[in-house]
Every structure is written in structure tokens, then in C-alpha cells.
Amino acid sequence: MIGGAGGLVGWLLVNAEHTESLREIQRPQLTVDILNEGETPEPNSSALPQKAETADHGAAPADGTDGHGQPAEGHGATAEAADGTPAKEGQGDGPARPAAPADGVTLTPIDPALMEVRDDLRLPIVAVDGRQPWSTYARPFNVDDTRPWVAVMVTNLGLNQRETDAAIQLLPGAVSLSFSPYAEDLDTWLEAARAAGHEVFMDLPLEPLDFPRDDPGPSTLLTTLSTADNLNRLEWVLGQSPGFVGVSTWMGSQFTTVEDAMMPVLEGLKERGVMLVDSRGSSRSIATELASSIQLPRAFSNRFLDATPSISSVDRALADLETVAQEQRVALGIARSLPVSIDRIQRWTGTLERKGVVLAPVSALADRQRLR
């Protein structure tokens, strides 16, 4: 009992600053728009479910960034349960029933020919006829569209029921969703997201610079582990549920800068026919360049949309993302599963058509972004 109490006190001391910043993010917000005469009002942000309070690893500055304008890597990581697995927040009664896609776009059903069953894992594989999971499970998109393309990915889903339901139900199907491999009811979450027209990805937990203070969980790939151990952890992540397009790097500001650690992982992804999305948690990440060198389909983040999780900041980041798309023809923004992010993305996507910008799924950007 004394040891347990001491551990609790130590955890609170280490995480106090981060917990306070998370509470600041979670304070309810009310958005009031001034409408033109005759304009129909949209539902305000109070209609979006608010995030349940979570306990996260690591401390972060009060604005939710790492001090360099990037999201703090520990922000959104989950506390671990007694068995060493991350605790799930706000799961309630489980995922909502799958919704029919509002735009009528349906995804390819799960194909047993693209799956290897090993023990309790269901791993993606390239089919005998050459079909790959990343292109088979991608959301259909007209690649001949000459307008600027902008893609958005929301990450770390499945750990909070209300936020995950909101992302699936409120965001357009062209918004790609990335789920935590630690989520409960992961099969049902992915089924619901795909039924609503969203292509899905898996968060790939990678070592951050300040590990273990920021800890992405028990299956994190680490530069201190052997290649075999990291590939075993990669297979665990990939084998949690079928039907995803690829993986999105989760944290990784250390791991994605070390070629000897990163290259075997990328080769493993290519062998299994899945795509890489480099969230670029570090400006020194070499993951995208290494992926290109082995012809692994890849995309990378042009903007973190909620480095500072406020209405005005997210709106500015979305406007910046549009500018990148106008200048470079394609752009990708990545956001966390925060209520303010989901709300502002929902509103913003409704403005793109009249601006001459098309919302594209992340898979459509594979190998189309300019390297640095």
C-alpha cells in the first residue's frame, strides 16, 4: 500500500503541469457566428460532445505544444492500467452503430485474401494477384480533379467514445481517421468509420525524445530495442484489426530520426502493402525520405492543425493548409481528436467547394507531396 501510494504521488508530481494544460483545453467553448440576412445558422460548438477528463503521460506547456509550435507529444497519450495497457477513456456503452455514408461513397469490404491470421493477429498482406491493402481499402477519389487537394487526418481515435463518435458521424467521409491500437472495441470502431465512408489508419507508437517521460504505451517501438523486437511490436500493431490503409506515426520525434531503427520498419510496411503517414513530430524526421527511397507509398503532415487547441488557432491553421494546397496543389493537415478540432474541421470543410478546393482522402496524396 505504501509503495502504491508513493507511485501515485510521483505520477501526480510528474504529470501535474500536463494535467492542468489538458483541463484548459477541455473547458467548454461556445461559438457564436454572425449570420448574413437570410442565412441558416449551423449548430454551434456546444452541440459537440465534450471530452472526458483524462490522465496523460508527461508534462507540456500550457498551450499544448512542445515549445516549438508542435503539439506536445505526450498530449493525448493515455494512462496505463494495472496490467500495463493504456486505460480507455469515456468508452461508455461502446461505439455507435455504423452510419451509412452521407455522400454515398462506399469502401471495399474486408478481403480475406489481404489478411494473414496468426495466433490472435490479423495481419495485412499483399494478395497473390498483387492487390495491396493500402490501395484496396482506400476511399475512392477522382485523381483527375484539377482543383487543389487538401486532406485531413484525425488521430488517436478509439480511446474516447464521445470524441470518436463525433469524428465518425460529424466529419465528411473524405476526412481520414487514425485509431489507437490500444482502443477497446477496435473492430467495431473501424467498421463504423468505414461504414460512414472514412478510410482508416492505425496509430504507430514510436519513441519520442523524452521517453519514458512521454510514453506512447507498452508496444512502442524504441531505438534501444533490437530490430527483431521492434518488428514484433510492429506486427502487434498491424494485427489488431483489418481494413486499414496504413499507419500514422504517433509521437516518434526520436525514432523517426534514426535510420537504422526506421528503415526495417518501413521495409516491413512495404512488405505488407500498407502506406506510411509521417506526422513529422520532429522537423528532423527522415521517415518520408526513407519511405520514398524504397518506393513505400507515403504522405506527410504539412500542418498540425491544433498545436494550440483554440478556435482561432485551429481556424488559422486550416487557412494556412488551404494556402499550401493552392501553392503546391496538395496538402495534408493532422489534428488530434479534440472537440474544438472536430468542430472547426466540420465547419471548414463545408466552405471548400465554393473556394475551388477539393477535400481528398489521405490515400490520394500518396507520393504526390514535394519532398523537402
Solvent accessible surface area in square Angstrom, and as a share of the most:
residue,aa,sasa,rsa
1,M,215,0.96
2,I,160,0.81
3,G,61,0.59
4,G,55,0.53
5,A,58,0.45
6,G,43,0.42
7,G,48,0.46
8,L,109,0.54
9,V,85,0.49
10,G,30,0.29
11,W,71,0.25
12,L,94,0.47
13,L,134,0.67
14,V,71,0.41
15,N,4,0.02
16,A,59,0.46
17,E,96,0.43
18,H,0,0.00
19,T,24,0.14
20,E,90,0.40
21,S,3,0.02
22,L,2,0.01
23,R,114,0.42
24,E,85,0.38
25,I,16,0.08
26,Q,25,0.11
27,R,130,0.47
28,P,112,0.70
29,Q,58,0.26
30,L,117,0.58
31,T,14,0.08
32,V,118,0.68
33,D,73,0.38
34,I,173,0.88
35,L,71,0.35
36,N,114,0.59
37,E,182,0.82
38,G,82,0.79
39,E,85,0.38
40,T,113,0.66
41,P,91,0.57
42,E,104,0.47
43,P,104,0.65
44,N,60,0.31
45,S,9,0.06
46,S,71,0.46
47,A,73,0.57
48,L,9,0.04
49,P,51,0.32
50,Q,56,0.25
51,K,31,0.13
52,A,25,0.19
53,E,99,0.44
54,T,11,0.07
55,A,32,0.25
56,D,2,0.01
57,H,26,0.12
58,G,0,0.00
59,A,21,0.17
60,A,4,0.03
61,P,52,0.33
62,A,80,0.62
63,D,64,0.33
64,G,0,0.00
65,T,7,0.04
66,D,54,0.28
67,G,56,0.53
68,H,158,0.70
69,G,49,0.47
70,Q,46,0.21
71,P,17,0.11
72,A,8,0.06
73,E,28,0.13
74,G,2,0.02
75,H,3,0.01
76,G,20,0.19
77,A,5,0.04
78,T,15,0.09
79,A,17,0.13
80,E,69,0.31
81,A,44,0.34
82,A,120,0.93
83,D,111,0.58
84,G,26,0.25
85,T,56,0.33
86,P,4,0.03
87,A,30,0.23
88,K,50,0.21
89,E,33,0.15
90,G,31,0.30
91,Q,22,0.10
92,G,71,0.68
93,D,150,0.78
94,G,10,0.10
95,P,25,0.16
96,A,34,0.27
97,R,220,0.80
98,P,56,0.35
99,A,41,0.32
100,A,90,0.69
101,P,27,0.17
102,A,115,0.89
103,D,78,0.40
104,G,57,0.55
105,V,40,0.23
106,T,94,0.55
107,L,22,0.11
108,T,58,0.34
109,P,102,0.64
110,I,65,0.33
111,D,32,0.17
112,P,108,0.68
113,A,50,0.39
114,L,4,0.02
115,M,40,0.18
116,E,52,0.23
117,V,106,0.61
118,R,91,0.33
119,D,135,0.70
120,D,123,0.64
121,L,25,0.13
122,R,69,0.25
123,L,1,0.00
124,P,12,0.07
125,I,50,0.25
126,V,56,0.32
127,A,8,0.06
128,V,166,0.96
129,D,100,0.52
130,G,44,0.43
131,R,92,0.33
132,Q,64,0.28
133,P,1,0.00
134,W,47,0.16
135,S,60,0.39
136,T,24,0.14
137,Y,8,0.03
138,A,19,0.15
139,R,21,0.08
140,P,80,0.50
141,F,51,0.21
142,N,91,0.47
143,V,74,0.43
144,D,112,0.58
145,D,22,0.12
146,T,120,0.70
147,R,76,0.28
148,P,26,0.17
149,W,0,0.00
150,V,0,0.00
151,A,0,0.00
152,V,0,0.00
153,M,0,0.00
154,V,0,0.00
155,T,6,0.04
156,N,16,0.08
157,L,1,0.01
158,G,0,0.00
159,L,11,0.06
160,N,7,0.04
161,Q,31,0.14
162,R,98,0.36
163,E,3,0.02
164,T,1,0.01
165,D,22,0.11
166,A,5,0.04
167,A,0,0.00
168,I,8,0.04
169,Q,98,0.44
170,L,67,0.33
171,L,8,0.04
172,P,49,0.31
173,G,9,0.08
174,A,10,0.08
175,V,0,0.00
176,S,0,0.00
177,L,0,0.00
178,S,0,0.00
179,F,0,0.00
180,S,2,0.01
181,P,7,0.04
182,Y,20,0.08
183,A,10,0.08
184,E,87,0.39
185,D,73,0.38
186,L,14,0.07
187,D,65,0.34
188,T,52,0.30
189,W,0,0.00
190,L,3,0.02
191,E,102,0.46
192,A,4,0.03
193,A,0,0.00
194,R,25,0.09
195,A,35,0.27
196,A,11,0.08
197,G,0,0.00
198,H,0,0.00
199,E,1,0.00
200,V,1,0.01
201,F,0,0.00
202,M,0,0.00
203,D,2,0.01
204,L,0,0.00
205,P,1,0.00
206,L,0,0.00
207,E,19,0.09
208,P,1,0.01
209,L,108,0.54
210,D,63,0.33
211,F,64,0.27
212,P,98,0.62
213,R,123,0.45
214,D,6,0.03
215,D,26,0.13
216,P,6,0.04
217,G,6,0.06
218,P,57,0.36
219,S,15,0.10
220,T,1,0.01
221,L,0,0.00
222,L,20,0.10
223,T,41,0.24
224,T,118,0.69
225,L,50,0.25
226,S,59,0.38
227,T,69,0.40
228,A,65,0.50
229,D,63,0.33
230,N,5,0.03
231,L,59,0.29
232,N,96,0.49
233,R,69,0.25
234,L,3,0.02
235,E,37,0.17
236,W,83,0.29
237,V,0,0.00
238,L,1,0.00
239,G,0,0.00
240,Q,40,0.18
241,S,1,0.01
242,P,26,0.16
243,G,3,0.03
244,F,4,0.02
245,V,0,0.00
246,G,0,0.00
247,V,0,0.00
248,S,1,0.01
249,T,4,0.02
250,W,31,0.11
251,M,11,0.05
252,G,0,0.00
253,S,7,0.04
254,Q,47,0.21
255,F,0,0.00
256,T,2,0.01
257,T,27,0.16
258,V,47,0.27
259,E,90,0.40
260,D,121,0.63
261,A,15,0.12
262,M,0,0.00
263,M,38,0.17
264,P,30,0.19
265,V,1,0.00
266,L,0,0.00
267,E,90,0.40
268,G,14,0.13
269,L,0,0.00
270,K,88,0.37
271,E,135,0.60
272,R,29,0.11
273,G,1,0.01
274,V,0,0.00
275,M,0,0.00
276,L,0,0.00
277,V,0,0.00
278,D,1,0.00
279,S,9,0.06
280,R,27,0.10
281,G,16,0.15
282,S,12,0.07
283,S,87,0.56
284,R,140,0.51
285,S,0,0.00
286,I,53,0.27
287,A,0,0.00
288,T,0,0.00
289,E,56,0.25
290,L,19,0.09
291,A,0,0.00
292,S,32,0.21
293,S,69,0.44
294,I,31,0.15
295,Q,132,0.59
296,L,1,0.00
297,P,16,0.10
298,R,15,0.06
299,A,0,0.00
300,F,9,0.04
301,S,9,0.06
302,N,30,0.15
303,R,92,0.34
304,F,40,0.17
305,L,1,0.01
306,D,1,0.00
307,A,16,0.12
308,T,51,0.30
309,P,14,0.09
310,S,38,0.25
311,I,42,0.21
312,S,61,0.39
313,S,18,0.12
314,V,0,0.00
315,D,51,0.26
316,R,148,0.54
317,A,13,0.10
318,L,2,0.01
319,A,54,0.42
320,D,65,0.34
321,L,0,0.00
322,E,23,0.10
323,T,68,0.39
324,V,9,0.05
325,A,0,0.00
326,Q,101,0.45
327,E,119,0.53
328,Q,64,0.28
329,R,93,0.34
330,V,6,0.03
331,A,0,0.00
332,L,0,0.00
333,G,0,0.00
334,I,7,0.04
335,A,1,0.01
336,R,17,0.06
337,S,14,0.09
338,L,7,0.03
339,P,14,0.09
340,V,10,0.06
341,S,0,0.00
342,I,0,0.00
343,D,6,0.03
344,R,27,0.10
345,I,0,0.00
346,Q,66,0.29
347,R,30,0.11
348,W,20,0.07
349,T,17,0.10
350,G,59,0.57
351,T,28,0.16
352,L,4,0.02
353,E,129,0.58
354,R,190,0.69
355,K,88,0.37
356,G,29,0.28
357,V,1,0.01
358,V,20,0.11
359,L,27,0.14
360,A,0,0.00
361,P,1,0.01
362,V,0,0.00
363,S,8,0.05
364,A,12,0.10
365,L,0,0.00
366,A,15,0.12
367,D,80,0.41
368,R,108,0.39
369,Q,7,0.03
370,R,155,0.57
371,L,76,0.38
372,R,155,0.56
